[in-house]
Amino acid sequence: MRALFLAPLLFLGACGGGGEEAGNNSADEASTTVEPIPDNATIDPGNSVIPLPAAASPTPVAAGGFPTVFQGRWGLGADDCDPARDDAKGLMAVEPGRVVFYESRGRPSRIEQATPTRLVAEIAFTGEGQQWTKRTTMQLLDEGRTLVREESDPAQTLRYTRCPG
């Protein structure tokens, strides 16, 4: 009977639950770092939960309106910005309530402006007798001189330059 009583105590002793020598080797000390306690730390016996401020969420923009900084004529190449050309296949015109390409037109059904220079839009397109919807991300770079448009299905990234005047 005495052996049954001592068995749990032997098990606890093997776990290193004892005195000063437990965990007292150079390997343990090398892997343990102690963070300094800030001067403004307070004791919180209740271990209260302090809610963090809400993360900034994208600001929905009224349906049908591209922000002004995205509006304008954008070309994939220099020839696309030439108003005398009628074959500007890389021209994209962003207007307040639509986006116009060489052979298609799109109206946004939802626009979320994630930052002042980045938005995500659901755009309903029509062109060449067809209709489709695309999720499009637009990002302004170079102080608004470059617009990067990303789409999926099929995935593509296009880099436009703002056309003069």
C-alpha positions as a Markdown table, in Angstrom:
| # | Residue | x | y | z |
|---|---|---|---|---|
| 1 | Met | 0.0 | 0.0 | 0.0 |
| 2 | Arg | 2.9 | 2.3 | 0.8 |
| 3 | Ala | 4.3 | 1.8 | -2.8 |
| 4 | Leu | 1.0 | 3.0 | -4.3 |
| 5 | Phe | 1.1 | 6.2 | -2.1 |
| 6 | Leu | 4.7 | 7.0 | -3.2 |
| 7 | Ala | 4.3 | 6.5 | -6.9 |
| 8 | Pro | 2.5 | 9.8 | -7.5 |
| 9 | Leu | 5.2 | 11.6 | -5.5 |
| 10 | Leu | 8.0 | 10.0 | -7.5 |
| 11 | Phe | 6.2 | 11.1 | -10.7 |
| 12 | Leu | 6.0 | 14.8 | -9.5 |
| 13 | Gly | 9.7 | 14.7 | -8.6 |
| 14 | Ala | 10.6 | 13.6 | -12.1 |
| 15 | Cys | 8.7 | 16.5 | -13.6 |
| 16 | Gly | 11.2 | 19.0 | -12.0 |
| 17 | Gly | 8.5 | 20.6 | -9.8 |
| 18 | Gly | 11.0 | 20.9 | -6.9 |
| 19 | Gly | 13.5 | 23.3 | -5.5 |
| 20 | Glu | 16.1 | 25.8 | -6.8 |
| 21 | Glu | 18.0 | 23.3 | -9.0 |
| 22 | Ala | 15.0 | 22.7 | -11.4 |
| 23 | Gly | 15.7 | 24.4 | -14.7 |
| 24 | Asn | 19.0 | 25.8 | -13.4 |
| 25 | Asn | 21.3 | 25.1 | -16.4 |
| 26 | Ser | 23.0 | 27.3 | -18.9 |
| 27 | Ala | 20.8 | 26.1 | -21.8 |
| 28 | Asp | 17.6 | 27.3 | -20.1 |
| 29 | Glu | 19.1 | 30.7 | -19.2 |
| 30 | Ala | 20.3 | 31.3 | -22.8 |
| 31 | Ser | 16.8 | 30.6 | -24.3 |
| 32 | Thr | 14.9 | 32.8 | -21.7 |
| 33 | Thr | 14.6 | 36.5 | -22.3 |
| 34 | Val | 13.2 | 38.8 | -19.7 |
| 35 | Glu | 11.4 | 41.9 | -21.0 |
| 36 | Pro | 11.8 | 45.1 | -19.1 |
| 37 | Ile | 8.7 | 46.4 | -17.3 |
| 38 | Pro | 7.6 | 49.8 | -18.5 |
| 39 | Asp | 7.6 | 52.6 | -15.9 |
| 40 | Asn | 3.9 | 53.2 | -16.5 |
| 41 | Ala | 2.9 | 49.6 | -15.8 |
| 42 | Thr | 0.1 | 49.1 | -13.3 |
| 43 | Ile | -1.0 | 46.0 | -11.3 |
| 44 | Asp | -4.2 | 44.5 | -12.7 |
| 45 | Pro | -5.4 | 41.9 | -10.2 |
| 46 | Gly | -8.6 | 41.3 | -12.2 |
| 47 | Asn | -6.6 | 40.7 | -15.4 |
| 48 | Ser | -9.0 | 43.0 | -17.2 |
| 49 | Val | -9.5 | 42.9 | -21.0 |
| 50 | Ile | -8.9 | 46.3 | -22.6 |
| 51 | Pro | -10.5 | 46.4 | -26.1 |
| 52 | Leu | -8.2 | 47.5 | -28.9 |
| 53 | Pro | -9.5 | 50.3 | -31.1 |
| 54 | Ala | -11.3 | 49.0 | -34.2 |
| 55 | Ala | -9.2 | 48.5 | -37.2 |
| 56 | Ala | -9.9 | 51.0 | -40.0 |
| 57 | Ser | -12.2 | 49.3 | -42.5 |
| 58 | Pro | -12.6 | 50.3 | -46.1 |
| 59 | Thr | -14.9 | 53.3 | -46.6 |
| 60 | Pro | -17.7 | 52.4 | -49.0 |
| 61 | Val | -18.1 | 55.1 | -51.7 |
| 62 | Ala | -21.5 | 55.8 | -53.1 |
| 63 | Ala | -22.4 | 53.3 | -55.9 |
| 64 | Gly | -21.6 | 54.8 | -59.2 |
| 65 | Gly | -18.8 | 57.2 | -58.2 |
| 66 | Phe | -15.1 | 56.8 | -58.7 |
| 67 | Pro | -13.1 | 59.2 | -56.4 |
| 68 | Thr | -11.8 | 62.3 | -58.2 |
| 69 | Val | -8.1 | 61.3 | -57.9 |
| 70 | Phe | -8.8 | 58.2 | -60.0 |
| 71 | Gln | -10.7 | 60.0 | -62.7 |
| 72 | Gly | -9.0 | 60.9 | -66.0 |
| 73 | Arg | -7.6 | 59.3 | -69.1 |
| 74 | Trp | -5.0 | 56.6 | -68.6 |
| 75 | Gly | -2.9 | 54.9 | -71.3 |
| 76 | Leu | -0.9 | 51.6 | -71.4 |
| 77 | Gly | 1.4 | 53.2 | -73.9 |
| 78 | Ala | 2.2 | 56.8 | -75.1 |
| 79 | Asp | 0.1 | 56.3 | -78.3 |
| 80 | Asp | -3.0 | 55.6 | -76.2 |
| 81 | Cys | -3.0 | 59.2 | -74.9 |
| 82 | Asp | -2.9 | 60.7 | -78.4 |
| 83 | Pro | -6.4 | 62.2 | -78.9 |
| 84 | Ala | -5.9 | 62.1 | -82.7 |
| 85 | Arg | -5.7 | 58.3 | -82.7 |
| 86 | Asp | -8.9 | 56.3 | -83.0 |
| 87 | Asp | -7.1 | 53.0 | -82.4 |
| 88 | Ala | -6.1 | 53.6 | -78.7 |
| 89 | Lys | -6.8 | 50.0 | -77.6 |
| 90 | Gly | -4.9 | 50.6 | -74.3 |
| 91 | Leu | -6.8 | 53.7 | -73.3 |
| 92 | Met | -8.9 | 53.6 | -70.1 |
| 93 | Ala | -11.1 | 56.6 | -69.2 |
| 94 | Val | -12.3 | 56.7 | -65.6 |
| 95 | Glu | -15.3 | 59.0 | -65.2 |
| 96 | Pro | -17.4 | 59.6 | -62.1 |
| 97 | Gly | -19.9 | 56.9 | -62.9 |
| 98 | Arg | -18.2 | 54.6 | -65.4 |
| 99 | Val | -15.0 | 53.3 | -66.8 |
| 100 | Val | -14.5 | 53.3 | -70.6 |
| 101 | Phe | -12.2 | 51.0 | -72.6 |
| 102 | Tyr | -11.7 | 50.6 | -76.4 |
| 103 | Glu | -14.4 | 48.0 | -76.8 |
| 104 | Ser | -16.2 | 47.9 | -73.5 |
| 105 | Arg | -17.9 | 50.1 | -70.8 |
| 106 | Gly | -18.3 | 49.4 | -67.1 |
| 107 | Arg | -20.4 | 50.8 | -64.4 |
| 108 | Pro | -19.4 | 50.2 | -60.7 |
| 109 | Ser | -22.0 | 48.6 | -58.5 |
| 110 | Arg | -19.8 | 48.9 | -55.4 |
| 111 | Ile | -16.6 | 50.8 | -54.6 |
| 112 | Glu | -14.6 | 50.5 | -51.4 |
| 113 | Gln | -11.8 | 53.0 | -51.0 |
| 114 | Ala | -9.3 | 51.1 | -48.8 |
| 115 | Thr | -6.9 | 54.1 | -48.7 |
| 116 | Pro | -6.8 | 57.5 | -50.4 |
| 117 | Thr | -4.8 | 55.9 | -53.3 |
| 118 | Arg | -6.3 | 52.3 | -53.4 |
| 119 | Leu | -9.8 | 51.1 | -54.1 |
| 120 | Val | -11.6 | 47.9 | -54.9 |
| 121 | Ala | -14.6 | 48.0 | -57.2 |
| 122 | Glu | -17.2 | 45.6 | -58.5 |
| 123 | Ile | -17.8 | 46.7 | -62.1 |
| 124 | Ala | -20.6 | 45.5 | -64.4 |
| 125 | Phe | -19.2 | 45.5 | -68.0 |
| 126 | Thr | -20.9 | 45.5 | -71.4 |
| 127 | Gly | -19.1 | 45.2 | -74.8 |
| 128 | Glu | -19.3 | 43.4 | -78.1 |
| 129 | Gly | -22.7 | 42.0 | -77.2 |
| 130 | Gln | -21.7 | 40.5 | -73.9 |
| 131 | Gln | -22.1 | 41.3 | -70.2 |
| 132 | Trp | -19.9 | 40.4 | -67.3 |
| 133 | Thr | -18.8 | 41.5 | -63.8 |
| 134 | Lys | -15.3 | 41.9 | -62.6 |
| 135 | Arg | -13.7 | 42.7 | -59.2 |
| 136 | Thr | -11.0 | 45.3 | -59.9 |
| 137 | Thr | -8.4 | 46.8 | -57.7 |
| 138 | Met | -6.9 | 50.2 | -58.6 |
| 139 | Gln | -3.8 | 51.6 | -56.9 |
| 140 | Leu | -2.3 | 55.1 | -57.6 |
| 141 | Leu | 1.5 | 55.4 | -57.6 |
| 142 | Asp | 4.0 | 58.1 | -58.3 |
| 143 | Glu | 1.9 | 60.9 | -56.8 |
| 144 | Gly | -1.1 | 59.9 | -59.0 |
| 145 | Arg | 0.8 | 59.7 | -62.3 |
| 146 | Thr | 0.6 | 55.9 | -62.5 |
| 147 | Leu | -2.5 | 53.6 | -62.0 |
| 148 | Val | -2.1 | 49.9 | -61.5 |
| 149 | Arg | -5.2 | 47.9 | -62.3 |
| 150 | Glu | -5.5 | 44.3 | -61.0 |
| 151 | Glu | -8.1 | 41.8 | -61.9 |
| 152 | Ser | -8.7 | 38.1 | -61.4 |
| 153 | Asp | -10.3 | 35.4 | -63.5 |
| 154 | Pro | -8.1 | 35.7 | -65.6 |
| 155 | Ala | -5.5 | 37.2 | -63.4 |
| 156 | Gln | -3.8 | 40.3 | -64.9 |
| 157 | Thr | -2.0 | 43.4 | -63.7 |
| 158 | Leu | -1.9 | 46.4 | -66.0 |
| 159 | Arg | 0.1 | 49.6 | -65.5 |
| 160 | Tyr | -1.3 | 52.8 | -66.9 |
| 161 | Thr | 0.2 | 56.3 | -67.1 |
| 162 | Arg | -2.0 | 59.4 | -66.7 |
| 163 | Cys | -2.6 | 61.1 | -70.0 |
| 164 | Pro | -1.7 | 64.8 | -70.1 |
| 165 | Gly | -4.4 | 67.5 | -69.8 |
